[in-house]
Amino acid sequence: MYTITSDATLRIFFPVIDAPDFLQLHASVDLYSSLPFSLTEQLGSTSSVFWLDRKTVETVITHILANPLLTDDARTRRIREIKEESWDLFMRILSDGSVIVTAVAVSDPLPHSTSIVIEL
């Protein structure tokens, strides 16, 4: 289950293994977990966060990975990992128009996320 609060903090909850009727916090992603504090002060503290549809993202990633000119580097391996392990992707839009894409692995017992800052 995903929740987004009024300050654009994304929280991911999973059922407890021994008590599936109860949820526990798996991960929490806010603006400050995506950028250094000094940068967030410059950009302002307002942002919006959105979940990216997994099927659409998988179609795009499959197309990217089909490129024969793609080199096998750390970025390519991370993209393959996101696809193979079905990570969830979230897009955060900052007040200056910058975009941050955060990938969250939801299959591991411990939360694992990585952020990519995209300037538009």
N, C-alpha and C positions, 0 to 999 in steps of 0.2 A: 504494500500500500504506500502511496506517495501522498505527502501533504506539502502545501506551500503556504507559508504564513504571509501576513501583510508586509513584512520587511523582506520578502523574497528569499526566505530560508527554505530550502528543500530538505525534507526529512523522509527517509526511506525506512519503512517498518517491515519486519518479517515475523511470521508466527514463531512462537517458542517451540522448540522441538518436543519437549515433554508435555506441553500444554498448548495445542494448536488453536485454542479459543482465545489465547492472549497474544498480543503483539509486543515485540521489543524493537527498540531503535537499532537499525543496522548502520545507517550513515546519515550524516547531516552535512549539507553543502550550502554555504552562504558566500556572499561576496568576498569576505575576508579569508576564506579557505581557498579562493581562486587567485587572488592577487595579494601582493605585499601591502601592508597597512599604509605605507607612505604613498603608494600609487592610488589606493582607494580614496585617500584624502583629496588628491588632486582631481579625481574623476567625479567625486560626489558619491554619496552612499545609496543612491537610488538605482534600482535595476529591476528587471523582470526575468523570470525563469520559466522555461517551457520544456516539456518532454518531447523528444523527437521520436516519431513512429518507427518502431524497430524494423518492420517490413520495408518501409521506404528507404531507411538508412542502409539496410542489407543490400537492396537493389543497387544503390549508389556505390557501396563499397565493392560489390562484386564487379561492377563496371570498372572501377578504378584499378582493382587488382588484375583485371584481364589485360591491362596495357602491357605490351611486350617490352616497352622501353623503361618500365619501372625498375629501379634498382632495389636490391635487397639490402636495406639499411634499417636502422632502429625504427624509423617512422613506419616503414612498410610492415615490419614485424608487429608493431603495435596495432596497426589497422587490421592485420590478419587475426590477431588475438581478440580484438573487439568483435570481429565477425564470428570467429569460431566459438567463442565463449559467450556470445549473446549479451554483451555488455549493454547497459542502458545509456543513452546519450541525452544530455540536457543542454539547452542553449540558454545562456544568460545574456541579455542585452543591457548594456550600460547606458547611462544618461548621455554620454557623448557619442553614442552610436557604435561603440566597439562591441564585439561579440566574443564570448568565451564559450567554448564547447567543453563540457565535462563528461567523461566516460566513467561509469561506475560499474564495477564487476559485482553482480548480485548473487553469484553462485558460491563465492568463497565464504567461509565462516567469518572471516574478518573483512571489514570493508576495505576496498582498494579503489582508488580513483586517480584519474590523471586529467589534467586540464590543458587545453590548447587555446591560446589567445589568438583570435583572428581579428585583424584590423580591417574594417570595411570603409 
